[in-house]
C-alpha cells in the first residue's frame, strides 16, 4: 500500500455499480443499483403540447394556476387571463379545437393526457358566467 493512498477513495474509484434491475409489485417498485442517471433535469424549452398547438396557447401557463403551482386567490380567473392573452374565445376554442396538443402531452407517458380542450372550455365558461372582460387592444402595429 502506498504511503499517500487513501483506502476509502481507492475503493470508491474502483467500485463497479451493479446493473440496474427493477422488481415490481402491486403497489411499489423496488429498485437496485445506481439510479443517479435517472434524476430528472429541467430543460427550458417550449413544451411539446404548446409547440403542437396551432393557436399558440400557453398550455403550461394555464395549468400552472389550476394545479396550484402558481398560487392565486382565484385560479380560474388567473387561468382565464392567461388563456385570453393568446385567444379571446377560450369557450369556443375548447368546443371546436381538435386538440392536437393532447397527442404530444407529456402526462400521457404516465397515465393519460390532460384534456386541455375541456379545461379551456371550462375556463371560457367561467369567464362568461363571471362577466370577465377581455384586455384592451394593444398598440397599433
N, C-alpha and C positions, 0 to 999 in steps of 0.2 A: 504494500500500500504506500502510495506516495505521501510525502510529508504534507503537501498543500491540498491533499484530496479531502473532499467532504463526502462521507458515505451516503448521506441523505440526498444530496444533489446528484451524486453518481447514480443512485438507484432511480431517481426521478427521470434523469436523462435517458436511462436505458430501459425504462419500463415500457412495455408494449400493451396498449389497451386491447381488451378482448373485442372481437367483432360484436357489433350491435345486434342484439336479439330482443324479441318482444314476445311476451306471453299475454294473451288477452283473456279476460274473464268476462262474466256477465255485466259487471259494473265497474271494472277498473282495468287499467293497463299496468303491468309490472314490467319494467324495463331494466336491462343490464347493459353495462358498457359505458363508453364515453358519449355523452349527449351534448357536449359543448358546441358541436357543429349544428345542433338543432335549434339554437336560440334565434328567435325572430329578430330581424333587423328592419327598422323603419326606413323606407325608401321614399323620399319626397318626389312624387310624380303624380300625374293625373290618374285617378282610379279607373280601372277598366270600364266600370259602368258609366262613368261620366264621359269617357272617351268614346263610348259606343252611342251615347245619346245624341240624336240628330238636333235636338233643341238646345244642347249645351247646358243642361240643368246642372246645378251644383248638388248632386245627389248626396254626397258625403256631408255637405253643409246642412242640408235639410235633416238628415238622420241624426246628426250630432245633437241637435236640440231635442229630438224626440226620444233618443235613448239616454239622455241625461249627461252625455259627455260635456256639452256646453250648458251649464246651468242657466235657467231662465225662469222668471216669475210666471210666464205664460209660454210654455214650449211650443204650443200650436201656433200662436201668433208669431213667435220668432221664426219658426219653420216656414210659415206663410210669407213673411217678409223676405226670407232668403229665396223662396221659390219665385216670387214675383220680380225679383231682380233680373231674371232672365226670361220669364214667361208670365205675362199678365193674366193668363187664363188657366190656372192650375186645375180647377174643377173640370173644365172641358178637356184639357190635355189628359187628365187622369182617366177619362172615359174613352177617348178615341185613339190614344197612343198605342201602337203595337208592342211597346216596351222592349226594344232590343237590348236595353241595359240589363234586363234580368238574365239574359243568356251569358253575360260577362261578369255577373255578380260574384265576388269572392266568397260570399257567405254560402253559395251553392256547393262549395267544396266541403263544408262542414255538415250542413243539413239541407236547407233549401234557400233559394234566392229570396231577397227582400222583394215583396210585391210593391215596387215603387209606384206603379200606376194607381194602386189602391191607396197608398199613402198620399200621393199627390191629389187624388180625388177628395180624400178626407180633409186635407189641408184647405183645398179650394172651397169645399162645403162650409168649413168652419169660418173662412173669411167672409163668405156670403151671409151666413147666419149672424155673425157679429158685426156686419156692416163695415168691415175693414176697408180702408181707402188705399188705392194704388199710389205709389210715389209719383210725384210730379214729373213732368217731362224734363229731360236733361237739356243741356245747352245745345244749340243748333250745331250741326257738324258740317 
